[in-house]
């Protein structure tokens, strides 16, 4: 927030204004050159009260500060703000450790692995689907189209909209009725609405892979129809692969200096205007201002009477969160007890196969309030019987930078969440 930036200026000297002005430009442009996070550090912070969380949130909209989880317990800080941030933490009684000394080193390792993987695969001539690397938007689209061609009695793929940069937003419908819905309850899932959350996208792709290519193993899950948008933010997802690994928003030019709208703050349910267009959680000029959320909502409204379960797949945080998250004290969904019970069943299923012990609860209670979110819209407008945001495990030590070697394990564990929820919803 600008007011907080002013307070930093007053406390730590006039040079801070220059620092913040420079940081406002970081990562906003469209250059294909990779944004560097050299010497950016990640802090693991003990946030043990609402009061401390409120204090910490003052930093959330400062450019060069990136909250890596919704609870604010893991925060990435630009080099020029690290001394001020550490003084702030110490003065306010926070316990913290620096868990990553150089974020760029982890990104470089990820990039080198991907390059080596692609060299090996090209040399081997393998053309089979695998979950040993993070897929690009082109790989995702090609796979969906291949499934539609190979499994016409089960799959239908359509373009539900286009982005600001003209990329197609694809959905896949999986139904034993020749890929056409109409006779069964529907499970609606979207992934990748936040660009950098690659692990969530891969989890959704793995789900599609299992349901389609191994459909005979999942008659229980195919008792319902599925409508899935694996990459809801294609522009941002591509940008996170080519230019800025930590990019979160879409790529709409919000102002002359700042690019992007947080698509999970742009839904027309308890939407709230936010003035800082450079913020990673900037909600846009109005609800549904963005082509991506318009496209998703159109499809949800088309199937409104049949959606029994809505899942927004994010990373990371090991959380199964139910609505509503727009206010505090929080307003629970009318069938709160059922949401909790289903969430706890899913938690038990994933821990039974060696996954983490997910927290089940209301997002405003566990974390903080957030307006204009997709799960609140699914419950409050669409009327989905169950609606959740899944904050999947980050794996490894770096959160968003899930090691590619862990994709398969995380995806198979998360599959048990999907299976348990759809079979018990």
N, C-alpha and C positions, 0 to 999 in steps of 0.2 A: 504494500500500500504506500502511496506517496507520503502520507503523514508519517509512516514509520521510517521511510527513507530520510525524511527531514530530521527525525530524531537521531538517526545515526550520524547525519551531518553535524548536528549540534554537539553530539557527545564525543565523536572521534575526529572532528576537524573538517574544514571545508573541502579537503581533497576527496572526501567520501562522495560528494555530489558528482565529481568527475568520474569516480569509480562506478557509481550506479548508472550514470548516463551511458558509459561504455558498455556496461553489462546489459543494458536495455536492447542493445543491438545484437547480442550474442545469439547465434543460431536462428535468427529470424529470416534470413534471406533464402534464396533459392539455389545457391551455389551447389554444384555437384561435389565440391571439395569437402572432405570430412571435417566436421567441427571437432576440435581437439578438447579433451578433458584432462590434459596433462596437469598433474599436481592437484586436481580436484580431490577432496577427501570426503569420505563418508563417515558420519558420526552415528554410533548407536547410543541412543539416549534413553534413560529410564524416566518414563512419564507416568507417574503413579497417582495422579489426581487430576480432576477436571480443571482445577485452578492452574496447575502447571501446564496442562495442554493449552489452555487459553493464552497463557503468557507466551508459550513457544510459537503459537500460530501467528504472532505478530510478524514473524519472519517469513511467513508462507508466500507472500506476494513480492518479496524483495528479489530482484533479478540477481541471479548467481546463487540462489538458494532453491533447492529442489527436494521437496518432501517425497521420499521414495515409498512410503506406505501411508495409508490414510490416518493412522494413529499418530504420525509424526515422530515415531521412535527411530526412524532411520532417515537421515538428512544428508544430502550432498551439498558441499559448500565450495564456491570458487576460491582460488588461492588468496585473492586480495581481501576477502571477507573473513578468512579463517581466524585471525587473531581477535577480531571484534566478536565473532560468534562464540569463541571459547571463553572470552571474558564475560559475555552475556550469560552463558551456561553456568559458569562458576559463581557469578554474582547472584544468580537466582536459585542456587542450590541444586542444580541438576547433576546427577551422576552420569558420566558419559565415557565412552572410549572411541578412539579412531579405529574403525574396523577395516577401512580401505584407505591406504595411503596415496594411491594414484589410480584414479578411475580409468584413465586412458590405457594403463597397462592391461587391465582386464578386457577392455574393448579390443585392444590390439591382439590379445590372445584369442578372443572370439573370432576376429577377422582372419587371423592366420589359420585357425582350425578350419574355417569355412573354405578358404582358398585351397588348402591341402586336401580337404574332402572332395572338392570338385575336380581337382587334378586326378585323384585316385579313381573317382567314379568314371571320368572320361576315359582313363587308361583301361579300365576294366570292361568298358562297354555295357555296364549294367544299366537297365532302363526301368528296373522295378522300383516301386514306391518304398521309401524307407523313412525312418524318423531319427536319422543320425545328423541332421542339420536343420537349421531354420529356413523355411521356405520363403521365397520372394513372392510378391503379389502375382507375378506372371506364372510361377509354378503352381500357386493355388488355383488360379483361373483355369489353367490348362488341365489340372487334375479334375476339377468339377466338370468341365466339358467332356473329358474322357469318360467319366462315370456316366454322364447322361447318354453318351453314345453306346457304351457297353452294356448298360443296365436300363434300357428304355421302359421295362415293365416295373421298375422300382423308383427311378430317379427322374426328376424334372428340374432343369436349371433355367433361371431367368435373370435378366437384368432388371433390377427394381428401381434403378436411378443412376444418375451420373454425378460426379463430383465437380467441384469448381475447376479442376484441371482437366476435366473430361474423362476421367477413369470410370469404368463401369463398377457399379456396386452389385455383386452377384448374390443370389440366394439359391439354395438347393432344397427341394422338397423331396422327402423320402417317404414313400407310401406304397404298401403292397397293392394298392388300387391303381396300378400303372402310373405311380408318381403323382396322382391327383388326390387332393384332400376332399373331404365332404361327409364321410361316414364315421369318422373316429375323432376322439379328442386330439388336440394338437399340442405338441411341445414346441415352443418358439425359443430359439437360442441366437444370441449374437456375440461375437468375439471381436477383439481388435479395435474396439471403439477408441481406446487409447493406444496410440501408434506403437509405442515402445514395448508393449506387453506381449512380446513374441511367444512366450510360453503359453499364454491363453489361446492364441491362434492355433498353435500346434496341438493343444489339447482338443480343440473343436475339430480340427482336421482328422485327428486320430479317431474321434467318435464317428465322423462321417465314414472313414475308411472301414471301421468295424461293422457299422450298420449295413453298408452297401456290399462290400467285398466278402463279408462273412455273415451275410444275412441269415443263413440257415441256423446259425448259433444263437440268434437273438429274436426268436419268435415272441418272447415276452415283451421286449422293448418295441417291436414293430406292431404290437396291438394298438399302439397310438401312431399318429402321423407326426412327422418332423418337418419343421420349417427352420432352416439354419442360415444365418448370414455369417460366414466365418471371418470375413474382414470387413467390418462396418466403416472403416476409415482408410480407404485405399491410398489416398494421397499422403496422409501422414505415415502410414505403414511403409510405403515406398521411400519416403524421405528419411525415415529412421534407418533404413537399410543403406541408402546411398550417401547421406549427408550428415545426419545428426542422430546418433544411436539413442539418445535420451529424449527425442522429440515425443510429445504427448498429444498435441491438438491436431486439428485438421490443417489445411494449408490455405485457408481463405485469408486474404489481406485485410486484417482488422483495421489497421491504421497505416500511415506512411512508414512508421518504424516497426510495427509489430504485426506478426502473422499468426493466425490460428485462433480457432474457437474450441473450447473444451466441449466436445459433443455430449459428454455425460453431465453437463450443466445446462443443456439447451432444450430440454424437453418441456412440453407445455403442461406441466403440473407443478404448481407452487414455484414457478420460475421466478428468479429474482435478478434484477439488473446489477451488474458489477461494473465499476467504472474503469478498472485497470486493464486495458486491452493487452498489456504485455504479460499479464499473469497467466500461469499455466492452467488456471481454473476459470479463465474468462468465459462468461456465459453467453456472449454475443449481444447484439443490439435488441433482440426480442426472442421470445420462445419460438422454436422451430425456424429460426432464421437460416439454418444450414440445410443444404441439399441432402446431406447424409441422414440427419434425423427426420427430415421430411419423408425420405424414401422408406426408412424403417417404420415410421408410424403409419404410412399408407398400407404397408403389408400387414401390420398388426391389426389395423382397423378392418381390413378385408376378412381376417380370420377371427375377429373379435369374439364371436359367440362360441367359438370352439377351443380357444386357448385355455388349457387347464394348468399349464406350467410354463412360466417364463424364467429364463436364466440369462443373466448378463455375466459373461465370463471375463474376468480381469485377473491380473497378477499385480502385486503378490501380498500375502499376509496370512494365509491359512485361516480364512474366515468364511462362514456361510451366513450371509446377512439378509434380513427380511425388512420390508417397509414398515412404517414410513420414516425416512431420514431427514425430513425437511424442517423439523422444529424440535425444540427442547423446552420442557419435558416432552418426550417423544409420543407421538400418536400411533398406537399399534394398529395393524390391520385387524379387521373384525374377527378373523380366524387365527389369531396370534398363536393359540395353543397348538393348532394343527401345523402351523409353520415351524414352530419349535420342535415338535415331535418328528416331522419329516426331516428337518435339518439334523437332528440328533441321530436318526437312522442312517443318514448319509455319512455322518462323521464316523459312526461305528463301522460302516462298510469300508471306508478308506483306511482306517487304522488297522482293520483286520488283515489288510494286504500289505502292511508295512508303511502306510502313509502317515503323515503328521496328524496330530490331534487338533482338528479344526475347532475354532471358537464358533458357537452358534448364538446369534443374537441380533438385536436391532442395531442398525448402523449408527444412529444418533446416540444410542446409549453406550455402545462399545467404543465408538470413535468420535465423531462430531457431526453436526448438522451439515447437510448439503442439499441445495435446491436444484430443481430441474433435472432430476436423475431418472434413468430409464426404468428402474425397478418400481419407483413410486408411480410413474406413469402407467406401467403395466397393471399395477394393482388398482390405482385410483381412477383411471380412465378406461382402460381396456377391460378391467374386471377379471383378470386372470385369477383363478382360484389360489394358485401359489405363485409367488414372484420372489426371486432371490438375486442378489449379486454374489457371485462366487469370487473370492479373492484367493486364487490358487497359490500353492507353495512356490516360492522363488527358487528353491534348490540352491546348492552350493553355498557361497558366502556373499554373493553380490546382488541378489534380488532379481532385478530385471535381466541381468546378464546371466541367466540360467545356462550352465555349461551344456553344450549340445549333447554331451555324453549322458546327460540326465533326462533328455526329452522323453525317451521311451518309458523310463520309470515313472516320471511324473504323469505322463499321459495315461498309462495303464492304471495307475492309482486313481486318478481323477475319473476315469471311466466308471469306477464303482460308485462315485457320487451320482453321475448321470443315471446309471442303471437303477440304483436304489430309489432315486427320486421319481423317475418316470414310472416305475412299477408300483409305487405306493401313493402316487398323487391321485 
